[in-house]
């Protein structure tokens, strides 16, 4: 314990060991190189801080029109399921290695909205995402930039 002395009175400042830092970390992954690095960074942060880690994989919904045959949609859905199973297995292996609780969530919709809503619903203390590799995001803004602008939690953008 440290004592701060002010002009009028002394105030005791107490720091609790083991309770400072994030309790819940939300990491957005989509299978890209930067998102996988962000997931690894978030896992290391969760291990060091003894935090819970929630990894969110967001898929954009398949646009279906009456003109599209089912033979086009079925392979897309199967590919989504394969990628999700691969991510889930990778996380289960890493969780066992690190000894931290990891929850894997799959959401469908706009990645920014889904990550934001997940962080709000779970009362996340920090959000970790990978930097965008798309050149088009310089014009319309990346998910990371939009999360930072939302300003509801600290956002770590991993290159």
Z-matrix of the N, CA and C atoms (Angstrom, degrees):
N
C 1 1.439
C 2 1.520 1 107.75
N 3 1.296 2 114.70 1 140.79
C 4 1.438 3 122.60 2 179.75
C 5 1.513 4 108.87 3 -117.05
N 6 1.296 5 117.72 4 147.37
C 7 1.465 6 120.11 5 177.76
C 8 1.513 7 108.45 6 -114.43
N 9 1.317 8 115.48 7 125.59
C 10 1.459 9 121.75 8 175.37
C 11 1.514 10 108.58 9 -95.36
N 12 1.256 11 115.51 10 133.76
C 13 1.452 12 119.06 11 179.20
C 14 1.523 13 108.68 12 -107.79
N 15 1.302 14 114.86 13 121.49
C 16 1.456 15 120.78 14 177.41
C 17 1.516 16 109.96 15 -102.01
N 18 1.302 17 116.11 16 -173.85
C 19 1.457 18 120.38 17 -179.74
C 20 1.523 19 111.41 18 -69.17
N 21 1.334 20 117.13 19 -35.07
C 22 1.459 21 119.76 20 -174.22
C 23 1.520 22 113.86 21 -104.85
N 24 1.332 23 118.00 22 -33.98
C 25 1.457 24 119.07 23 -176.53
C 26 1.535 25 110.17 24 -156.89
N 27 1.317 26 115.55 25 164.34
C 28 1.461 27 121.46 26 178.37
C 29 1.525 28 108.73 27 -95.07
N 30 1.342 29 116.37 28 137.67
C 31 1.460 30 122.38 29 -179.76
C 32 1.516 31 108.22 30 -121.16
N 33 1.322 32 116.83 31 128.00
C 34 1.460 33 120.93 32 177.91
C 35 1.524 34 109.16 33 -85.11
N 36 1.321 35 117.18 34 127.84
C 37 1.453 36 122.87 35 177.50
C 38 1.520 37 107.13 36 -106.83
N 39 1.328 38 116.83 37 120.49
C 40 1.458 39 121.48 38 -176.57
C 41 1.534 40 108.36 39 -113.29
N 42 1.334 41 115.72 40 128.65
C 43 1.442 42 121.54 41 175.47
C 44 1.513 43 108.27 42 -109.45
N 45 1.322 44 116.42 43 131.70
C 46 1.454 45 120.67 44 178.99
C 47 1.516 46 108.22 45 -94.63
N 48 1.299 47 116.82 46 121.18
C 49 1.451 48 120.37 47 177.74
C 50 1.517 49 110.35 48 -71.68
N 51 1.314 50 116.47 49 136.20
C 52 1.458 51 120.96 50 176.02
C 53 1.510 52 114.83 51 85.93
N 54 1.326 53 118.68 52 -3.45
C 55 1.457 54 118.74 53 179.78
C 56 1.522 55 112.21 54 -116.77
N 57 1.322 56 116.88 55 -5.44
C 58 1.456 57 119.27 56 176.95
C 59 1.518 58 109.22 57 -81.74
N 60 1.305 59 116.48 58 152.59
C 61 1.457 60 120.30 59 178.22
C 62 1.516 61 111.51 60 99.84
N 63 1.326 62 115.62 61 177.33
C 64 1.469 63 120.28 62 -176.01
C 65 1.524 64 112.29 63 -71.60
N 66 1.333 65 115.21 64 140.74
C 67 1.465 66 120.64 65 174.59
C 68 1.514 67 110.56 66 -94.76
N 69 1.347 68 116.68 67 -31.53
C 70 1.460 69 121.37 68 -178.24
C 71 1.520 70 109.01 69 -134.26
N 72 1.322 71 116.15 70 125.30
C 73 1.453 72 122.73 71 179.60
C 74 1.520 73 108.36 72 -114.51
N 75 1.319 74 116.83 73 129.92
C 76 1.462 75 122.08 74 175.61
C 77 1.520 76 107.52 75 -107.37
N 78 1.335 77 116.62 76 126.82
C 79 1.464 78 121.87 77 178.14
C 80 1.518 79 108.94 78 -120.48
N 81 1.313 80 116.41 79 130.91
C 82 1.457 81 121.80 80 176.98
C 83 1.513 82 110.32 81 -95.51
N 84 1.320 83 116.58 82 126.27
C 85 1.468 84 121.11 83 177.23
C 86 1.528 85 109.25 84 -126.99
N 87 1.330 86 114.69 85 146.96
C 88 1.459 87 119.41 86 176.31
C 89 1.525 88 112.51 87 -136.87
N 90 1.325 89 116.50 88 7.45
C 91 1.454 90 120.89 89 179.14
C 92 1.519 91 113.57 90 95.54
N 93 1.331 92 118.62 91 -8.51
C 94 1.458 93 120.91 92 178.75
C 95 1.532 94 109.87 93 -75.34
N 96 1.340 95 116.17 94 164.73
C 97 1.465 96 120.39 95 -179.49
C 98 1.519 97 111.67 96 -59.01
N 99 1.330 98 116.23 97 -46.16
C 100 1.462 99 118.81 98 -176.48
C 101 1.523 100 111.68 99 -69.50
N 102 1.324 101 117.50 100 -33.92
C 103 1.470 102 118.02 101 179.60
C 104 1.524 103 111.00 102 -72.03
N 105 1.331 104 117.35 103 -33.61
C 106 1.459 105 119.48 104 176.43
C 107 1.524 106 110.88 105 -67.92
N 108 1.340 107 116.97 106 -36.77
C 109 1.467 108 120.04 107 174.54
C 110 1.522 109 110.04 108 -65.36
N 111 1.343 110 116.70 109 -39.02
C 112 1.472 111 120.31 110 178.03
C 113 1.519 112 110.20 111 -63.58
N 114 1.333 113 117.35 112 -40.55
C 115 1.453 114 120.64 113 177.46
C 116 1.520 115 111.80 114 -63.28
N 117 1.328 116 117.02 115 -40.16
C 118 1.464 117 120.85 116 177.72
C 119 1.520 118 111.16 117 -66.29
N 120 1.327 119 116.36 118 -41.52
C 121 1.462 120 120.85 119 177.96
C 122 1.525 121 110.14 120 -61.91
N 123 1.342 122 116.22 121 -45.15
C 124 1.465 123 121.00 122 -179.43
C 125 1.525 124 110.62 123 -63.75
N 126 1.338 125 117.41 124 -37.98
C 127 1.464 126 120.44 125 178.43
C 128 1.526 127 110.81 126 -65.16
N 129 1.323 128 116.44 127 -41.85
C 130 1.464 129 119.46 128 177.52
C 131 1.512 130 111.72 129 -64.73
N 132 1.332 131 116.36 130 -40.90
C 133 1.460 132 120.94 131 177.55
C 134 1.527 133 110.86 132 -62.90
N 135 1.323 134 116.16 133 -43.13
C 136 1.467 135 120.62 134 178.94
C 137 1.525 136 110.83 135 -63.42
N 138 1.327 137 117.05 136 -39.28
C 139 1.466 138 120.55 137 178.97
C 140 1.525 139 110.90 138 -65.53
N 141 1.335 140 116.28 139 -46.30
C 142 1.468 141 119.80 140 -178.35
C 143 1.528 142 112.54 141 -67.42
N 144 1.325 143 116.94 142 -35.64
C 145 1.459 144 121.51 143 -176.44
C 146 1.530 145 112.54 144 -94.24
N 147 1.329 146 116.84 145 -2.66
C 148 1.470 147 122.01 146 -176.30
C 149 1.534 148 111.01 147 56.71
N 150 1.330 149 114.32 148 49.40
C 151 1.464 150 121.58 149 -177.07
C 152 1.520 151 110.32 150 -107.38
N 153 1.312 152 114.76 151 164.11
C 154 1.469 153 120.89 152 170.46
C 155 1.512 154 107.71 153 -83.11
N 156 1.313 155 117.29 154 145.66
C 157 1.460 156 122.44 155 178.16
C 158 1.514 157 109.01 156 -121.10
N 159 1.317 158 115.21 157 128.16
C 160 1.460 159 121.28 158 174.61
C 161 1.524 160 106.83 159 -116.39
N 162 1.323 161 115.96 160 117.74
C 163 1.455 162 121.60 161 178.73
C 164 1.521 163 107.53 162 -100.41
N 165 1.336 164 115.38 163 125.49
C 166 1.463 165 121.09 164 -176.78
C 167 1.520 166 109.24 165 -112.84
N 168 1.321 167 115.55 166 123.04
C 169 1.458 168 122.20 167 175.42
C 170 1.526 169 106.63 168 -108.33
N 171 1.325 170 116.57 169 118.91
C 172 1.462 171 120.77 170 -176.91
C 173 1.521 172 109.27 171 -109.51
N 174 1.318 173 115.55 172 124.62
C 175 1.459 174 120.57 173 174.80
C 176 1.509 175 108.26 174 -106.63
N 177 1.307 176 115.56 175 143.64
C 178 1.454 177 119.13 176 174.91
C 179 1.517 178 107.06 177 -83.90
N 180 1.326 179 117.03 178 138.58
C 181 1.461 180 118.71 179 -176.87
C 182 1.522 181 111.16 180 -65.98
N 183 1.319 182 114.75 181 147.72
C 184 1.456 183 120.83 182 177.32
C 185 1.522 184 107.85 183 -72.53
N 186 1.317 185 115.74 184 128.52
C 187 1.462 186 120.00 185 178.21
C 188 1.519 187 107.54 186 -80.85
N 189 1.309 188 115.15 187 119.62
C 190 1.451 189 120.16 188 -177.48
C 191 1.520 190 108.69 189 -113.27
N 192 1.290 191 115.26 190 131.98
C 193 1.459 192 120.48 191 173.93
C 194 1.516 193 107.64 192 -125.52
N 195 1.323 194 117.16 193 156.18
C 196 1.469 195 118.82 194 179.21
C 197 1.532 196 113.03 195 -59.58
N 198 1.322 197 116.95 196 -20.52
C 199 1.467 198 120.00 197 -178.72
C 200 1.535 199 112.03 198 -79.94
N 201 1.336 200 117.28 199 -17.81
C 202 1.462 201 120.19 200 -177.74
C 203 1.520 202 109.92 201 -84.11
N 204 1.310 203 116.43 202 127.26
C 205 1.468 204 117.74 203 176.80
C 206 1.527 205 111.00 204 -73.04
N 207 1.310 206 115.41 205 154.34
C 208 1.458 207 121.27 206 179.77
C 209 1.517 208 112.55 207 -62.57
N 210 1.331 209 116.66 208 -22.57
C 211 1.456 210 120.03 209 179.88
C 212 1.528 211 111.85 210 -69.71
N 213 1.331 212 117.70 211 -17.15
C 214 1.461 213 121.50 212 177.28
C 215 1.527 214 110.17 213 -86.47
N 216 1.315 215 116.94 214 -38.61
C 217 1.463 216 121.60 215 -175.87
C 218 1.526 217 111.65 216 -76.04
N 219 1.310 218 117.96 217 -40.50
C 220 1.464 219 121.54 218 -176.49
C 221 1.530 220 113.05 219 -56.93
N 222 1.347 221 119.59 220 -45.73
C 223 1.476 222 117.92 221 178.42
C 224 1.530 223 112.84 222 -64.41
N 225 1.332 224 117.67 223 -33.34
C 226 1.461 225 120.14 224 177.54
C 227 1.527 226 110.66 225 -64.80
N 228 1.307 227 117.40 226 -44.83
C 229 1.457 228 120.91 227 178.78
C 230 1.527 229 111.32 228 -64.47
N 231 1.326 230 116.53 229 -38.89
C 232 1.461 231 120.17 230 178.44
C 233 1.532 232 110.09 231 -65.64
N 234 1.332 233 117.72 232 -39.47
C 235 1.461 234 121.24 233 178.01
C 236 1.523 235 110.58 234 -63.45
N 237 1.349 236 117.29 235 -42.88
C 238 1.465 237 121.04 236 176.66
C 239 1.525 238 110.82 237 -57.47
N 240 1.317 239 116.51 238 -46.26
C 241 1.463 240 120.70 239 -178.73
C 242 1.528 241 111.51 240 -64.38
N 243 1.329 242 117.69 241 -37.65
C 244 1.458 243 120.78 242 178.42
C 245 1.524 244 111.16 243 -65.65
N 246 1.324 245 116.51 244 -43.24
C 247 1.470 246 120.83 245 179.10
C 248 1.525 247 110.00 246 -64.61
N 249 1.321 248 117.19 247 -41.62
C 250 1.464 249 121.45 248 179.57
C 251 1.533 250 110.29 249 -63.86
N 252 1.334 251 117.68 250 -44.33
C 253 1.460 252 120.71 251 178.54
C 254 1.526 253 111.31 252 -63.24
N 255 1.335 254 116.75 253 -38.72
C 256 1.463 255 120.91 254 178.46
C 257 1.532 256 110.95 255 -64.21
N 258 1.326 257 116.47 256 -43.95
C 259 1.463 258 120.64 257 178.71
C 260 1.527 259 111.21 258 -64.44
N 261 1.329 260 116.12 259 -42.78
C 262 1.464 261 120.64 260 179.88
C 263 1.526 262 111.14 261 -61.43
N 264 1.334 263 117.03 262 -43.71
C 265 1.466 264 121.01 263 179.73
C 266 1.525 265 110.98 264 -65.19
N 267 1.318 266 117.17 265 -42.04
C 268 1.465 267 121.63 266 178.18
C 269 1.525 268 110.65 267 -59.84
N 270 1.330 269 116.30 268 -42.80
C 271 1.464 270 120.54 269 179.85
C 272 1.524 271 112.15 270 -67.88
N 273 1.306 272 117.54 271 -40.18
C 274 1.464 273 120.00 272 178.70
C 275 1.526 274 110.87 273 -62.14
N 276 1.325 275 116.78 274 -40.00
C 277 1.463 276 120.30 275 177.77
C 278 1.523 277 111.06 276 -64.95
N 279 1.335 278 117.29 277 -43.99
C 280 1.462 279 121.71 278 -179.62
C 281 1.525 280 111.24 279 -67.31
N 282 1.327 281 117.91 280 -38.02
C 283 1.469 282 120.88 281 -179.61
C 284 1.520 283 110.14 282 -62.74
N 285 1.317 284 116.66 283 -40.37
C 286 1.463 285 120.11 284 179.00
C 287 1.528 286 110.42 285 -65.87
N 288 1.331 287 116.81 286 -39.56
C 289 1.472 288 120.80 287 179.63
C 290 1.526 289 111.83 288 -66.47
N 291 1.330 290 116.62 289 -41.83
C 292 1.462 291 121.12 290 -175.03
C 293 1.521 292 113.44 291 -85.49
N 294 1.306 293 117.03 292 -24.10
C 295 1.461 294 120.16 293 -178.95
C 296 1.518 295 113.24 294 73.01
N 297 1.332 296 116.80 295 34.51
C 298 1.468 297 120.74 296 178.70
C 299 1.521 298 109.29 297 -122.95
N 300 1.336 299 116.90 298 152.16
C 301 1.468 300 119.06 299 177.11
C 302 1.531 301 110.70 300 -76.60
N 303 1.321 302 116.08 301 122.27
C 304 1.466 303 121.44 302 178.20
C 305 1.514 304 108.55 303 -122.02
N 306 1.316 305 115.37 304 129.91
C 307 1.461 306 121.77 305 175.55
C 308 1.522 307 107.43 306 -110.10
N 309 1.330 308 116.92 307 132.83
C 310 1.465 309 122.34 308 179.41
C 311 1.511 310 108.59 309 -108.42
N 312 1.325 311 116.42 310 123.72
C 313 1.456 312 121.38 311 179.62
C 314 1.521 313 109.90 312 -120.58
N 315 1.315 314 115.65 313 142.02
C 316 1.460 315 121.08 314 175.09
C 317 1.521 316 107.06 315 -115.58
N 318 1.311 317 115.62 316 127.56
C 319 1.467 318 121.81 317 177.25
C 320 1.506 319 108.20 318 -123.78
N 321 1.308 320 115.63 319 152.47
C 322 1.465 321 121.33 320 176.46
C 323 1.518 322 108.69 321 -120.10
N 324 1.320 323 115.11 322 130.09
C 325 1.455 324 119.74 323 179.37
C 326 1.509 325 111.21 324 144.19
N 327 1.326 326 115.62 325 -158.11
C 328 1.451 327 122.34 326 178.67
C 329 1.529 328 108.75 327 -71.55
N 330 1.336 329 118.93 328 124.94
C 331 1.471 330 120.70 329 -176.57
C 332 1.525 331 113.75 330 -56.57
N 333 1.316 332 118.41 331 -42.98
C 334 1.466 333 120.24 332 179.62
C 335 1.524 334 110.72 333 -61.52
N 336 1.320 335 116.77 334 -50.66
C 337 1.458 336 120.17 335 -177.69
C 338 1.522 337 111.03 336 -62.36
N 339 1.314 338 117.92 337 -43.84
C 340 1.467 339 121.37 338 -176.71
C 341 1.536 340 111.80 339 -67.51
N 342 1.344 341 117.36 340 -42.11
C 343 1.467 342 119.57 341 176.84
C 344 1.521 343 110.64 342 -64.52
N 345 1.324 344 115.99 343 -43.85
C 346 1.465 345 120.80 344 179.61
C 347 1.522 346 110.75 345 -61.37
N 348 1.323 347 116.60 346 -46.32
C 349 1.468 348 120.87 347 -177.95
C 350 1.522 349 111.24 348 -66.97
N 351 1.323 350 117.91 349 -38.36
C 352 1.460 351 121.22 350 177.39
C 353 1.520 352 110.46 351 -63.33
N 354 1.332 353 116.76 352 -44.81
C 355 1.467 354 120.67 353 179.44
C 356 1.522 355 111.00 354 -63.04
N 357 1.320 356 117.36 355 -38.05
C 358 1.466 357 120.88 356 178.27
C 359 1.523 358 110.19 357 -68.70
N 360 1.330 359 117.04 358 -48.47
C 361 1.467 360 121.10 359 -177.56
C 362 1.530 361 112.40 360 -60.72
N 363 1.338 362 116.05 361 -39.24
C 364 1.463 363 120.08 362 -176.97
C 365 1.525 364 113.07 363 -90.40
N 366 1.316 365 116.64 364 -2.28
C 367 1.467 366 122.87 365 -177.31
C 368 1.527 367 110.48 366 55.39
N 369 1.326 368 114.76 367 54.98
C 370 1.464 369 121.51 368 -179.17
C 371 1.520 370 110.78 369 -66.23
N 372 1.321 371 114.69 370 149.22
C 373 1.462 372 120.71 371 176.49
C 374 1.515 373 111.82 372 -93.82
N 375 1.329 374 117.39 373 -24.03
C 376 1.459 375 121.87 374 179.66
C 377 1.530 376 108.62 375 -155.28
N 378 1.342 377 115.92 376 149.93
C 379 1.458 378 122.25 377 177.29
C 380 1.524 379 107.26 378 -121.13
N 381 1.335 380 116.54 379 133.55
C 382 1.462 381 121.75 380 179.97
C 383 1.522 382 108.25 381 -121.19
N 384 1.332 383 116.17 382 126.64
C 385 1.466 384 121.75 383 178.05
C 386 1.517 385 109.31 384 -137.39
N 387 1.323 386 116.11 385 161.75
C 388 1.454 387 121.19 386 176.29
C 389 1.516 388 110.34 387 -88.53
N 390 1.326 389 115.39 388 153.29
C 391 1.460 390 120.74 389 176.77
C 392 1.524 391 108.81 390 -67.82
N 393 1.308 392 116.09 391 147.88
C 394 1.453 393 120.85 392 -178.90
C 395 1.517 394 110.78 393 -71.39
N 396 1.314 395 115.87 394 139.89
C 397 1.457 396 121.38 395 176.29
C 398 1.518 397 111.18 396 -101.84
N 399 1.322 398 117.14 397 1.77
C 400 1.455 399 121.72 398 -176.79
C 401 1.525 400 110.75 399 -91.50
N 402 1.324 401 116.19 400 133.06
C 403 1.460 402 120.53 401 179.02
C 404 1.530 403 111.14 402 -69.65
N 405 1.327 404 117.43 403 -27.81
C 406 1.462 405 121.04 404 -178.86
C 407 1.519 406 113.69 405 -65.99
N 408 1.315 407 117.03 406 -22.23
C 409 1.465 408 120.01 407 -178.88
C 410 1.516 409 112.79 408 -71.28
N 411 1.331 410 117.17 409 -13.68
C 412 1.463 411 118.97 410 176.17
C 413 1.521 412 110.18 411 -67.90
N 414 1.317 413 116.44 412 -27.41
C 415 1.466 414 120.81 413 -179.12
C 416 1.525 415 112.12 414 -88.25
N 417 1.327 416 117.21 415 -45.94
C 418 1.463 417 119.86 416 -174.13
C 419 1.518 418 113.55 417 -101.00
N 420 1.326 419 117.66 418 -9.72
C 421 1.465 420 120.59 419 179.58
C 422 1.511 421 111.54 420 94.90
N 423 1.304 422 115.54 421 137.81
C 424 1.457 423 120.32 422 -179.39
C 425 1.526 424 109.67 423 -86.34
N 426 1.303 425 115.62 424 169.86
C 427 1.462 426 121.38 425 176.89
C 428 1.520 427 109.67 426 -62.23
N 429 1.334 428 116.13 427 -40.61
C 430 1.462 429 120.17 428 179.77
C 431 1.532 430 110.76 429 -60.88
N 432 1.310 431 116.92 430 -45.17
C 433 1.467 432 120.44 431 179.70
C 434 1.514 433 110.82 432 -63.24
N 435 1.308 434 116.52 433 -41.40
C 436 1.470 435 119.90 434 179.93
C 437 1.524 436 111.44 435 -66.39
N 438 1.343 437 117.43 436 -36.96
C 439 1.466 438 120.56 437 177.04
C 440 1.521 439 111.08 438 -66.50
N 441 1.327 440 116.35 439 -40.54
C 442 1.466 441 119.67 440 177.65
C 443 1.527 442 109.71 441 -62.52
N 444 1.320 443 117.05 442 -43.40
C 445 1.476 444 120.79 443 179.52
C 446 1.520 445 112.37 444 -64.83
N 447 1.334 446 116.52 445 -29.04
C 448 1.472 447 119.29 446 178.03
C 449 1.520 448 109.95 447 -62.10
N 450 1.325 449 117.41 448 -31.55
C 451 1.454 450 123.58 449 171.92
C 452 1.510 451 117.07 450 59.90
N 453 1.326 452 117.68 451 32.97
C 454 1.462 453 119.69 452 -178.23
C 455 1.521 454 113.51 453 -100.13
N 456 1.337 455 117.25 454 -18.59
C 457 1.444 456 122.94 455 179.07
C 458 1.510 457 107.57 456 -153.77
N 459 1.341 458 116.38 457 163.84
C 460 1.476 459 117.75 458 172.24
C 461 1.520 460 109.07 459 -65.69
N 462 1.322 461 116.29 460 138.79
C 463 1.452 462 122.07 461 178.54
C 464 1.523 463 107.92 462 -119.59
N 465 1.324 464 116.58 463 126.34
C 466 1.453 465 121.62 464 175.36
C 467 1.518 466 107.59 465 -104.93
N 468 1.337 467 115.96 466 124.21
C 469 1.459 468 121.45 467 178.79
C 470 1.527 469 107.22 468 -107.12
N 471 1.318 470 115.75 469 118.87
C 472 1.461 471 121.96 470 -176.17
C 473 1.540 472 108.09 471 -98.20
N 474 1.345 473 117.60 472 126.12
C 475 1.475 474 119.73 473 -179.54
C 476 1.519 475 112.64 474 -72.38
